C-alpha cells in the first residue's frame, strides 16, 4: 500500500484544527496551572501504538514547556476498550484510543470507516475524516453528544485472513468454515461476504478457540496476528486486506476546555506528529511481518499465489451495500467512495 505521508501530516492537522475550533466551547482554562492528563490504551508499550502513545506524552511535555503532563497507562491497565471508552466520556480518564466502531454508538456515520473494501488506502480514509461535511461534522457531533474531541487519527493496519488448514483463494473456498468475528454488524457482514460463517469470539479466547477447533480461522491486522502467536495454530495467511482500521486519539471535552488555547495547540501538534509516527511505523512493519510470519511457518497466499481479490471484493461489497441506510445514513456509502484520492 502506498501512502503519501506528507498528505497524512497535512490532512491530520487540518482535521484536528477544524475539530478543535468546533469543540473548544467556553474558555474555562487555567492558564498558568500545571495539568496532568491520564491516557489509557490496551496495547503493549513496545508496539507501534504503545510507542506512539509514549511519543505523544513526551511531545506534549516538550511543546507545553512542562505545563501539561500526559501519564500513559498501556496494556489495559485501566480496562478494556469499552471500559476506556466509558471512562474517557465520564472524565475518569482524559485521553483514550477508541476504535470507530465504538464511537459509532454516538455518531452512526462512523460505522462506514471500517466497512469492507470501501477504502482503497488510509489516504482515502483521511480524505473522509478531513472533509468538512463528513469527518469534521461527525467530530463536532461526537464532541456535542459524546463529550469527546478527536485529536488525530492513525492507521492501525489492514485486517487479513488466516486459516488453520484450508488454502483459500476464492470466497467459495471458505464455504462452511467458521471464522472468528468481532461482534458488530460490519464485521459479521464482511466475513459473510468473504464466504465464511462469522463466529463471534473474544480476542482473549481466540488462540484457544483456534487450538480447539471452535473456529477454523480468524482475521486481524498483521501485527496482531504476529503478537498473538497465531502462526502457532494457523497454517495459511490469506492477504485479503478486507478492512482498513483507523483509530483516533480522543480527549474528554471538559479536559480539553481546561487547557489554554496555547496548550490546546501544543497538544494538537503532538497528536498529529505521534499519529504520523504510528502510521509510518505500522506501514513499515506490515511489510516486514510478512517475512516474519513466513519464517514462522505460515504459507502466504496473495494475488501472485492465485488469490482472487476481485471476487472477494465483489462478494463483500454486496453485503456492505445492504447496510446502506441501516448502519449509516442512506447514500453515504456512494458519497464516501467518491472521495477516494485520484491518481
C-alpha positions as semicolon CSV with decimal commas, in nm:
position;residue;x (nm);y (nm);z (nm)
1;X;0,000;0,000;0,000
2;X;0,137;0,341;-0,098
3;X;0,052;0,644;0,115
4;X;0,174;1,000;0,078
5;X;0,297;1,071;0,430
6;X;0,319;1,444;0,367
7;X;-0,050;1,431;0,287
8;X;-0,115;1,242;0,610
9;X;0,055;1,515;0,814
10;X;-0,130;1,795;0,638
11;X;-0,464;1,617;0,647
12;X;-0,434;1,523;1,012
13;X;-0,350;1,881;1,110
14;X;-0,636;2,025;0,908
15;X;-0,881;1,780;1,058
16;X;-0,788;1,835;1,420
17;X;-0,779;2,212;1,375
18;X;-1,133;2,202;1,242
19;X;-1,244;1,979;1,526
20;X;-1,075;2,193;1,787
21;X;-1,248;2,509;1,669
22;X;-1,583;2,334;1,678
23;X;-1,537;2,173;2,017
24;X;-1,348;2,439;2,205
25;X;-1,656;2,574;2,381
26;X;-1,643;2,835;2,659
27;X;-1,296;2,928;2,780
28;X;-1,258;2,771;3,126
29;X;-0,886;2,701;3,114
30;X;-0,640;2,757;3,393
31;X;-0,373;2,949;3,205
32;X;-0,077;2,915;3,440
33;X;-0,159;2,590;3,618
34;X;0,010;2,260;3,556
35;X;-0,226;1,997;3,418
36;X;-0,197;1,619;3,437
37;X;-0,389;1,413;3,180
38;X;-0,439;1,038;3,220
39;X;-0,425;0,838;2,896
40;X;-0,526;0,473;2,869
41;X;-0,493;0,216;2,590
42;X;-0,496;-0,162;2,552
43;X;-0,174;-0,207;2,355
44;X;0,172;-0,323;2,459
45;X;0,425;-0,043;2,513
46;X;0,665;-0,200;2,261
47;X;0,429;-0,192;1,962
48;X;0,365;0,097;1,721
49;X;0,064;0,218;1,919
50;X;0,239;0,196;2,255
51;X;0,548;0,373;2,127
52;X;0,332;0,638;1,962
53;X;0,139;0,700;2,284
54;X;0,465;0,747;2,474
55;X;0,589;0,978;2,199
56;X;0,268;1,182;2,228
57;X;0,322;1,223;2,602
58;X;0,683;1,334;2,551
59;X;0,586;1,583;2,281
60;X;0,306;1,731;2,490
61;X;0,550;1,794;2,776
62;X;0,800;1,946;2,532
63;X;0,557;2,165;2,342
64;X;0,387;2,297;2,657
65;X;0,718;2,358;2,837
66;X;0,609;2,113;3,103
67;X;0,274;2,276;3,177
68;X;0,085;1,966;3,063
69;X;0,184;1,612;3,163
70;X;0,033;1,304;2,999
71;X;0,050;0,988;3,211
72;X;0,021;0,681;2,987
73;X;-0,134;0,357;3,113
74;X;-0,082;0,083;2,850
75;X;-0,176;-0,285;2,828
76;X;-0,536;-0,249;2,954
77;X;-0,416;-0,128;3,296
78;X;-0,727;0,092;3,314
79;X;-0,959;-0,159;3,147
80;X;-1,058;-0,287;2,806
81;X;-1,173;-0,084;2,508
82;X;-1,529;-0,035;2,626
83;X;-1,409;0,047;2,978
84;X;-1,175;0,313;2,842
85;X;-1,448;0,447;2,616
86;X;-1,682;0,497;2,912
87;X;-1,410;0,633;3,139
88;X;-1,297;0,892;2,885
89;X;-1,655;1,006;2,833
90;X;-1,718;1,039;3,207
91;X;-1,388;1,212;3,276
92;X;-1,250;0,930;3,491
93;X;-0,960;0,939;3,245
94;X;-0,879;1,214;2,998
95;X;-0,744;1,053;2,681
96;X;-0,808;0,717;2,512
97;X;-0,761;0,532;2,186
98;X;-1,115;0,433;2,096
99;X;-1,189;0,247;1,769
100;X;-1,456;0,397;1,548
101;X;-1,698;0,102;1,581
102;X;-1,737;0,204;1,947
103;X;-1,765;0,573;1,863
104;X;-2,041;0,483;1,616
105;X;-2,261;0,421;1,922
106;X;-2,271;0,802;1,938
107;X;-2,217;0,904;1,574
108;X;-2,373;0,644;1,346
109;X;-2,183;0,760;1,038
110;X;-1,852;0,644;1,188
111;X;-1,957;0,286;1,110
112;X;-1,867;0,331;0,746
113;X;-1,498;0,380;0,828
114;X;-1,446;0,007;0,879
115;X;-1,677;-0,118;0,605
116;X;-1,518;-0,395;0,399
117;X;-1,344;-0,292;0,074
118;X;-1,486;0,062;0,082
119;X;-1,148;0,234;0,121
120;X;-0,857;0,199;-0,119
121;X;-0,598;0,305;0,139
122;X;-0,552;0,515;0,453
123;X;-0,527;0,834;0,248
124;X;-0,885;0,768;0,134
125;X;-0,998;0,737;0,496
126;X;-0,819;1,059;0,586
127;X;-0,988;1,237;0,295
128;X;-1,321;1,144;0,455
129;X;-1,210;1,229;0,810
130;X;-1,078;1,569;0,696
131;X;-1,383;1,664;0,492
132;X;-1,596;1,941;0,649
133;X;-1,920;1,768;0,552
134;X;-1,815;1,427;0,682
135;X;-1,532;1,370;0,931
136;X;-1,523;1,722;1,072
137;X;-1,901;1,733;1,104
138;X;-1,901;1,389;1,269
139;X;-1,633;1,501;1,515
140;X;-1,837;1,807;1,608
141;X;-2,131;1,576;1,674
142;X;-1,908;1,349;1,884
143;X;-1,795;1,644;2,097
144;X;-2,151;1,768;2,140
145;X;-2,325;1,437;2,206
146;X;-2,043;1,219;2,334
147;X;-1,815;1,458;2,518
148;X;-1,504;1,357;2,320
149;X;-1,274;1,561;2,096
150;X;-1,075;1,386;1,821
151;X;-0,711;1,496;1,824
152;X;-0,576;1,284;1,537
153;X;-0,604;0,953;1,356
154;X;-0,356;0,681;1,275
155;X;-0,351;0,369;1,060
156;X;-0,371;0,058;1,278
157;X;-0,347;-0,189;0,990
158;X;-0,546;-0,391;0,739
159;X;-0,743;-0,689;0,858
160;X;-0,650;-1,004;0,672
161;X;-0,749;-1,369;0,692
162;X;-0,579;-1,675;0,838
163;X;-0,698;-2,037;0,839
164;X;-0,598;-2,344;1,032
165;X;-0,561;-2,591;0,746
166;X;-0,755;-2,463;0,444
167;X;-0,596;-2,297;0,143
168;X;-0,819;-2,009;0,037
169;X;-0,816;-1,830;-0,299
170;X;-1,186;-1,754;-0,361
171;X;-1,493;-1,697;-0,143
172;X;-1,611;-2,048;-0,234
173;X;-1,309;-2,191;-0,052
174;X;-1,446;-2,054;0,276
175;X;-1,786;-2,218;0,239
176;X;-1,879;-2,386;0,567
177;X;-1,577;-2,256;0,760
178;X;-1,624;-2,073;1,090
179;X;-1,418;-1,755;1,101
180;X;-1,392;-1,561;1,424
181;X;-1,573;-1,228;1,404
182;X;-1,588;-0,915;1,615
183;X;-1,943;-0,884;1,741
184;X;-2,057;-0,587;1,533
185;X;-2,265;-0,571;1,213
186;X;-1,974;-0,457;0,993
187;X;-1,755;-0,749;1,096
188;X;-2,037;-1,001;1,060
189;X;-2,133;-0,871;0,715
190;X;-1,772;-0,860;0,597
191;X;-1,695;-1,218;0,699
192;X;-2,020;-1,336;0,545
193;X;-1,909;-1,160;0,226
194;X;-1,574;-1,333;0,241
195;X;-1,770;-1,657;0,214
196;X;-1,745;-1,787;0,573
197;X;-1,970;-1,830;0,874
198;X;-1,891;-1,543;1,116
199;X;-1,847;-1,670;1,471
200;X;-1,810;-1,404;1,744
201;X;-1,538;-1,481;1,998
202;X;-1,344;-1,250;2,233
203;X;-0,983;-1,190;2,134
204;X;-0,873;-1,321;2,473
205;X;-1,028;-1,661;2,387
206;X;-0,925;-1,675;2,022
207;X;-0,597;-1,865;2,049
208;X;-0,766;-2,139;2,249
209;X;-1,061;-2,136;2,010
210;X;-0,829;-2,191;1,716
211;X;-0,644;-2,466;1,900
212;X;-0,964;-2,650;1,990
213;X;-1,128;-2,606;1,651
214;X;-1,408;-2,386;1,782
215;X;-1,329;-2,165;1,483
216;X;-1,144;-2,254;1,163
217;X;-0,969;-1,922;1,123
218;X;-0,965;-1,556;1,211
219;X;-0,890;-1,212;1,065
220;X;-0,680;-0,936;1,216
221;X;-0,407;-0,688;1,119
222;X;-0,062;-0,844;1,074
223;X;0,083;-0,704;1,400
224;X;-0,198;-0,870;1,595
225;X;-0,151;-1,199;1,409
226;X;0,219;-1,194;1,494
227;X;0,197;-1,065;1,851
228;X;-0,078;-1,314;1,940
229;X;0,137;-1,602;1,805
230;X;-0,143;-1,716;1,576
231;X;0,125;-1,863;1,350
232;X;0,150;-2,145;1,605
233;X;-0,207;-2,257;1,527
234;X;-0,266;-2,119;1,175
235;X;-0,115;-2,261;0,858
236;X;-0,227;-2,006;0,597
237;X;-0,211;-1,628;0,576
238;X;-0,451;-1,507;0,305
239;X;-0,389;-1,143;0,209
240;X;-0,750;-1,032;0,169
241;X;-0,687;-0,691;0,335
242;X;-1,062;-0,653;0,355
243;X;-1,087;-0,380;0,621
244;X;-0,860;-0,084;0,688
245;X;-0,859;0,024;1,051
246;X;-0,817;0,390;1,154
247;X;-0,801;0,469;1,525
248;X;-0,835;0,817;1,677
249;X;-0,682;0,974;1,984
250;X;-0,971;1,128;2,177
251;X;-0,977;1,361;2,477
252;X;-1,262;1,435;2,717
253;X;-1,419;1,763;2,612
254;X;-1,406;1,912;2,964
255;X;-1,038;1,822;2,996
256;X;-0,984;1,987;2,658
257;X;-1,161;2,305;2,761
258;X;-0,946;2,334;3,073
259;X;-0,638;2,380;2,855
260;X;-0,535;2,725;2,741
261;X;-0,553;2,792;2,366
262;X;-0,173;2,778;2,356
263;X;-0,169;2,437;2,522
264;X;-0,455;2,310;2,306
265;X;-0,247;2,394;2,001
266;X;0,053;2,217;2,153
267;X;-0,150;1,904;2,229
268;X;-0,293;1,903;1,875
269;X;0,055;1,936;1,730
270;X;0,180;1,648;1,945
271;X;-0,113;1,429;1,840
272;X;-0,054;1,491;1,469
273;X;0,317;1,408;1,497
274;X;0,254;1,098;1,710
275;X;-0,018;0,962;1,483
276;X;0,202;1,019;1,179
277;X;0,478;0,820;1,351
278;X;0,234;0,539;1,433
279;X;0,108;0,527;1,075
280;X;0,459;0,520;0,927
281;X;0,566;0,250;1,173
282;X;0,266;0,027;1,103
283;X;0,313;0,055;0,726
284;X;0,681;-0,036;0,755
285;X;0,601;-0,317;0,996
286;X;0,338;-0,470;0,768
287;X;0,599;-0,540;0,504
288;X;0,849;-0,683;0,750
289;X;0,589;-0,900;0,923
290;X;0,507;-1,092;0,606
291;X;0,860;-1,228;0,603
292;X;0,845;-1,293;0,977
293;X;0,522;-1,489;0,952
294;X;0,659;-1,692;0,663
295;X;0,968;-1,765;0,872
296;X;0,738;-1,891;1,146
297;X;0,596;-2,145;0,903
298;X;0,287;-1,977;0,760
299;X;0,212;-2,014;0,389
300;X;0,125;-1,674;0,239
301;X;-0,144;-1,661;-0,030
302;X;-0,167;-1,334;-0,220
303;X;-0,253;-1,230;-0,572
304;X;0,069;-1,382;-0,702
305;X;-0,036;-1,715;-0,549
306;X;-0,378;-1,705;-0,714
307;X;-0,585;-1,506;-0,464
308;X;-0,891;-1,373;-0,649
309;X;-0,914;-1,038;-0,476
310;X;-1,179;-0,913;-0,721
311;X;-1,409;-1,199;-0,627
312;X;-1,368;-1,121;-0,256
313;X;-1,426;-0,751;-0,318
314;X;-1,745;-0,815;-0,516
315;X;-1,884;-1,060;-0,260
316;X;-1,811;-0,837;0,040
317;X;-1,940;-0,527;-0,139
318;X;-2,274;-0,698;-0,200
319;X;-2,308;-0,749;0,176
320;X;-2,192;-0,398;0,265
321;X;-2,433;-0,232;0,021
322;X;-2,723;-0,389;0,211
323;X;-2,617;-0,192;0,521
324;X;-2,656;0,146;0,348
325;X;-2,933;0,328;0,530
326;X;-2,918;0,090;0,825
327;X;-2,568;0,119;0,974
328;X;-2,513;0,471;0,837
329;X;-2,734;0,731;0,662
330;X;-2,865;0,622;0,324
331;X;-2,646;0,735;0,036
332;X;-2,334;0,787;0,249
333;X;-2,162;0,482;0,101
334;X;-2,164;0,628;-0,250
335;X;-2,056;0,970;-0,124
336;X;-1,762;0,826;0,068
337;X;-1,649;0,613;-0,225
338;X;-1,643;0,926;-0,442
339;X;-1,387;1,088;-0,208
340;X;-1,113;0,839;-0,300
341;X;-0,798;1,036;-0,397
342;X;-0,731;1,030;-0,770
343;X;-0,401;0,929;-0,924
